[in-house]
């Protein structure tokens, strides 16, 4: 005998078949304007009018990347989409499609998967209209894990790499600096119990007191449309600010064989937080001197002869940003 409708509504993924879980999830996922063949076959087929496509992948794992005491299922879907959309934009491409694989504990409510799908849909609608989920996989694991692959259309543009910055270029960013790290500090300072374990009740109090900071961490809003705008404006180098301004700026400097000199007076009220915070998912780019900065980009420094990262002309060697191998201590909340 099959489950009653009321029982199925509150079922876990361990109590229903994969087919039934997917039947409930697919209608909630966003469609892609590039879809030729969508979910239902062994693979999707996407249109690639440019003849090339950008592809990137990213994982989110419970423990090092998120805590269930702090993130709602919808938040998780949003963030998993947003972090990948930002990487596509950083190449100067327009996001077109996502492939999503989820491994979840068997006692995960199917309703949570539906909310995760809602998060993907809402993020795509807000950040990259026309981008959608075209396929994926669902499996069982003791640890909730997301693996998302994103595709993008260059629309005839040359891809913008990390290695093209030249002395004399202007350095600019689009998006916030340090906000996500400030939210994470609040969570670890105030949304944990006496032993340091994430606590849902304390989390609710932090959200009520600091909604903007917490949202910046749990539900980032990368300026996806500014990636193609930067490419059209002649950006010589670009990357997604996922790991922190200082760490990511060094990556551009190393790839381009130049020095990047940041002006602390242009980094907001707390320059150190702007430099060492991670997970903002803004865009960092270099533009030729004299170029009009597009969209939300604002100047924060310059590219110079030399090597490494400078702040106000002096080497900046302070460690900061996000490195999962250095930050993860094995304690999941």
C-alpha positions as CSV (number, residue, x, y, z in Angstrom):
1,X,0.0,0.0,0.0
2,X,1.3,3.5,-0.9
3,X,1.7,6.2,1.7
4,X,-1.3,8.4,2.4
5,X,-1.0,12.0,1.2
6,X,-0.6,13.3,4.7
7,X,2.1,10.8,5.6
8,X,4.0,11.5,2.3
9,X,3.8,15.3,3.0
10,X,6.0,14.8,6.2
11,X,8.1,12.0,4.9
12,X,11.9,11.8,5.1
13,X,14.0,10.9,2.0
14,X,14.7,7.5,3.7
15,X,10.9,6.8,3.6
16,X,10.3,7.6,0.0
17,X,12.0,6.5,-3.3
18,X,14.5,8.7,-5.1
19,X,11.9,9.0,-7.9
20,X,9.3,10.3,-5.5
21,X,11.6,12.8,-3.9
22,X,12.7,14.1,-7.3
23,X,9.1,14.2,-8.5
24,X,8.4,16.7,-5.6
25,X,11.6,18.7,-6.2
26,X,11.7,19.2,-9.9
27,X,8.6,21.4,-10.2
28,X,10.2,23.9,-7.7
29,X,13.5,24.2,-9.6
30,X,14.2,27.1,-12.0
31,X,14.2,26.4,-15.7
32,X,17.1,27.4,-18.0
33,X,16.6,29.4,-21.1
34,X,19.5,27.4,-22.7
35,X,17.8,24.1,-22.2
36,X,17.3,21.8,-25.3
37,X,16.8,18.7,-23.2
38,X,16.1,19.1,-19.5
39,X,15.8,16.8,-16.5
40,X,14.6,13.3,-17.2
41,X,17.2,11.8,-19.5
42,X,20.7,10.6,-18.6
43,X,22.1,14.0,-19.4
44,X,20.8,17.5,-20.3
45,X,21.5,19.2,-23.6
46,X,22.2,22.9,-23.6
47,X,22.4,25.4,-26.4
48,X,25.8,27.1,-26.8
49,X,25.3,29.9,-29.3
50,X,28.8,31.2,-28.6
51,X,30.4,27.9,-29.5
52,X,32.2,28.0,-26.1
53,X,31.0,27.7,-22.5
54,X,32.3,28.5,-19.1
55,X,32.0,25.7,-16.5
56,X,32.8,25.8,-12.8
57,X,32.0,23.6,-9.8
58,X,31.8,24.2,-6.0
59,X,31.0,22.1,-2.9
60,X,29.2,23.0,0.3
61,X,29.6,20.5,3.2
62,X,27.9,20.6,6.6
63,X,30.5,21.6,9.1
64,X,33.2,23.6,7.3
65,X,30.9,25.4,5.0
66,X,27.5,25.8,6.8
67,X,25.8,24.9,10.1
68,X,22.2,23.6,10.1
69,X,21.6,25.4,13.3
70,X,22.1,28.7,11.4
71,X,21.0,28.1,7.8
72,X,17.5,27.2,6.7
73,X,17.1,24.8,3.8
74,X,16.1,27.7,1.6
75,X,19.3,29.6,2.6
76,X,21.4,26.6,1.6
77,X,19.9,26.4,-1.8
78,X,20.3,30.2,-2.3
79,X,24.0,30.1,-1.2
80,X,24.9,27.0,-3.2
81,X,23.5,28.8,-6.3
82,X,25.0,32.2,-5.6
83,X,28.5,31.0,-5.0
84,X,28.6,29.3,-8.4
85,X,26.8,32.1,-10.3
86,X,29.5,34.4,-9.1
87,X,32.3,32.3,-10.4
88,X,30.7,32.2,-13.9
89,X,30.3,36.0,-13.8
90,X,33.9,36.4,-12.8
91,X,34.9,35.0,-16.2
92,X,32.8,37.7,-18.0
93,X,30.0,35.1,-18.8
94,X,26.3,35.0,-18.3
95,X,25.2,32.0,-16.2
96,X,22.9,29.7,-18.1
97,X,22.5,26.4,-16.2
98,X,23.3,24.6,-13.0
99,X,23.7,20.8,-12.3
100,X,23.0,20.0,-8.6
101,X,24.1,16.9,-6.7
102,X,22.9,16.5,-3.1
103,X,23.9,13.8,-0.6
104,X,21.7,14.0,2.5
105,X,21.1,11.9,5.6
106,X,18.2,9.5,5.2
107,X,16.2,11.2,8.0
108,X,16.2,14.5,6.0
109,X,12.6,15.6,5.4
110,X,11.6,15.7,1.8
111,X,10.2,19.1,2.6
112,X,13.7,20.3,3.3
113,X,14.8,19.3,-0.2
114,X,11.8,21.2,-1.6
115,X,12.9,24.3,0.4
116,X,16.5,23.8,-0.9
117,X,15.0,23.8,-4.5
118,X,13.1,27.0,-3.6
119,X,16.4,28.6,-2.6
120,X,17.9,27.7,-6.0
121,X,14.9,29.1,-7.8
122,X,14.9,32.3,-5.8
123,X,18.6,32.9,-6.3
124,X,18.5,32.3,-10.0
125,X,15.5,34.6,-10.4
126,X,17.1,37.4,-8.4
127,X,20.8,37.1,-9.5
128,X,20.8,35.5,-13.0
129,X,17.4,35.4,-14.7
130,X,17.2,32.8,-17.4
131,X,19.6,30.5,-15.5
132,X,18.1,27.2,-14.2
133,X,18.8,23.7,-12.9
134,X,19.0,21.2,-15.7
135,X,19.9,18.1,-13.8
136,X,21.8,16.5,-11.0
137,X,21.8,13.6,-8.6
138,X,20.4,12.7,-5.2
139,X,22.2,10.3,-2.8
140,X,22.5,9.4,0.9
141,X,25.2,10.4,3.2
142,X,25.7,11.0,6.9
143,X,26.9,14.5,6.1
144,X,24.7,16.9,4.1
145,X,26.7,17.8,1.0
146,X,26.1,19.9,-2.1
147,X,28.1,19.7,-5.3
148,X,27.0,22.3,-7.9
149,X,28.3,22.7,-11.4
150,X,27.5,25.9,-13.3
151,X,27.7,26.8,-17.0
152,X,27.9,30.2,-18.6
153,X,27.7,31.8,-22.1
154,X,30.4,34.2,-23.1
155,X,28.1,35.7,-25.8
156,X,31.1,36.4,-28.0
157,X,33.3,38.0,-25.3
158,X,36.8,36.9,-24.6
159,X,37.0,35.3,-21.1
160,X,38.5,37.5,-18.5
161,X,41.3,35.7,-16.7
162,X,43.2,36.3,-13.5
163,X,46.4,36.7,-15.5
164,X,45.8,39.8,-17.5
165,X,46.4,42.7,-15.1
166,X,49.0,45.2,-16.2
167,X,51.0,47.9,-14.5
168,X,49.0,51.2,-14.7
169,X,45.6,49.4,-14.5
170,X,43.0,50.5,-12.0
171,X,41.9,48.0,-9.4
172,X,38.2,48.0,-8.6
173,X,35.5,45.9,-6.8
174,X,31.8,45.5,-7.1
175,X,29.9,44.3,-4.0
176,X,30.4,44.5,-0.3
177,X,33.7,44.0,1.5
178,X,33.9,42.3,4.9
179,X,30.2,42.0,5.5
180,X,30.0,38.2,5.3
181,X,32.9,37.8,7.7
182,X,31.3,40.2,10.1
183,X,28.2,38.1,10.0
184,X,30.1,34.9,10.7
185,X,32.0,36.5,13.6
186,X,28.6,37.4,15.1
187,X,27.4,33.9,14.7
188,X,30.4,32.3,16.4
189,X,30.4,34.9,19.1
190,X,26.7,35.1,20.0
191,X,24.8,32.2,18.3
192,X,26.5,29.3,20.2
193,X,26.0,27.7,23.5
194,X,28.4,27.6,26.4
195,X,30.5,24.9,24.8
196,X,30.7,26.7,21.5
197,X,28.2,24.6,19.6
198,X,25.8,26.5,17.2
199,X,22.5,27.0,18.9
200,X,19.3,27.6,17.0
201,X,17.6,29.7,19.8
202,X,20.6,32.0,20.2
203,X,20.8,32.2,16.4
204,X,17.3,33.6,16.3
205,X,18.3,36.4,18.7
206,X,21.3,37.3,16.6
207,X,19.2,37.5,13.5
208,X,16.7,39.8,15.2
209,X,19.5,42.1,16.4
210,X,21.8,42.0,13.3
211,X,19.7,40.9,10.2
212,X,21.8,42.5,7.6
213,X,25.1,41.1,8.8
214,X,23.7,37.6,9.1
215,X,22.1,37.7,5.7
216,X,25.4,38.8,4.1
217,X,26.9,35.5,5.4
218,X,24.0,33.1,4.9
219,X,22.4,34.5,1.8
220,X,25.0,36.5,-0.3
221,X,24.0,38.6,-3.2
222,X,26.9,38.6,-5.7
223,X,26.7,41.3,-8.4
224,X,26.4,38.7,-11.1
225,X,25.4,41.1,-13.9
226,X,28.5,43.2,-13.3
227,X,30.8,40.3,-14.6
228,X,29.7,40.6,-18.3
229,X,29.6,44.4,-17.9
230,X,33.2,44.4,-16.7
231,X,34.2,42.2,-19.7
232,X,32.5,44.6,-22.1
233,X,34.2,47.6,-20.4
234,X,37.6,46.0,-21.1
235,X,38.5,44.4,-17.8
236,X,42.0,42.9,-18.0
237,X,41.7,40.6,-15.1
238,X,38.9,39.5,-12.8
239,X,37.9,37.0,-10.1
240,X,35.2,36.2,-7.5
241,X,36.0,37.5,-4.0
242,X,35.1,34.2,-2.3
243,X,38.1,33.8,0.0
244,X,38.8,37.4,1.0
245,X,40.2,40.6,-0.7
246,X,43.8,40.2,0.5
247,X,44.0,36.5,-0.4
248,X,42.2,36.9,-3.8
249,X,44.1,40.0,-4.7
250,X,47.4,38.1,-4.2
251,X,46.1,35.5,-6.6
252,X,45.6,38.0,-9.3
253,X,49.0,39.6,-8.6
254,X,50.7,36.2,-8.8
255,X,48.9,35.1,-11.9
256,X,49.6,38.4,-13.7
257,X,53.2,38.9,-12.5
258,X,52.5,42.3,-11.0
259,X,52.0,44.1,-7.7
260,X,48.6,45.1,-6.6
261,X,48.5,48.2,-4.4
262,X,45.3,48.8,-2.4
263,X,44.3,52.1,-0.9
264,X,43.0,51.6,2.6
265,X,41.1,54.9,2.4
266,X,38.9,53.3,-0.2
267,X,38.1,50.1,1.7
268,X,35.3,51.4,3.9
269,X,35.1,52.1,7.6
270,X,37.1,49.0,8.6
271,X,39.9,48.4,6.0
272,X,41.3,45.4,7.9
273,X,38.0,43.6,7.9
274,X,37.6,44.4,4.2
275,X,41.1,42.9,3.6
276,X,40.9,39.8,5.7
277,X,37.2,38.8,5.6
278,X,36.0,36.1,3.2
279,X,32.8,34.9,1.5
280,X,31.6,38.3,0.2
281,X,31.3,36.9,-3.3
282,X,31.9,40.4,-4.9
283,X,33.9,40.9,-8.0
284,X,37.5,42.1,-8.1
285,X,38.8,43.4,-11.4
286,X,41.5,45.4,-13.1
287,X,40.7,47.9,-15.8
288,X,42.8,50.0,-18.1
289,X,43.6,53.5,-16.8
290,X,41.0,55.9,-17.8
291,X,38.3,53.3,-18.4
292,X,34.8,54.1,-17.2
293,X,34.0,51.7,-14.4
294,X,30.8,49.8,-15.2
295,X,27.9,48.9,-13.0
296,X,28.6,48.9,-9.3
297,X,32.5,48.8,-9.6
298,X,34.5,51.3,-7.6
299,X,38.2,52.0,-7.5
300,X,40.2,50.6,-4.6
301,X,43.8,50.7,-5.9
302,X,46.2,50.2,-8.8
303,X,48.4,47.7,-10.5
304,X,52.1,48.4,-10.3
305,X,55.4,46.9,-11.4
306,X,56.7,44.3,-8.8
307,X,55.0,41.4,-7.1
308,X,52.6,40.6,-4.3
309,X,50.0,42.6,-2.4
310,X,50.7,46.1,-1.2
311,X,48.5,48.3,1.0
312,X,49.3,52.0,0.9
313,X,52.6,51.0,-0.9
314,X,53.8,48.6,1.7
315,X,53.8,44.8,1.6
316,X,50.7,43.2,3.3
317,X,51.6,39.7,4.5
318,X,48.9,39.2,7.1
319,X,47.0,36.0,6.8
320,X,43.3,36.3,6.3
321,X,40.4,35.1,4.3
322,X,39.0,31.6,4.0
323,X,41.0,28.5,3.5
324,X,39.1,25.3,4.4
325,X,42.2,23.3,5.1
326,X,43.4,25.9,7.6
327,X,40.1,26.9,9.1
328,X,38.4,23.5,9.5
329,X,38.9,21.9,12.9
330,X,36.5,19.0,12.5
331,X,33.8,20.3,14.8
332,X,30.4,20.3,13.1
333,X,27.4,22.0,14.7
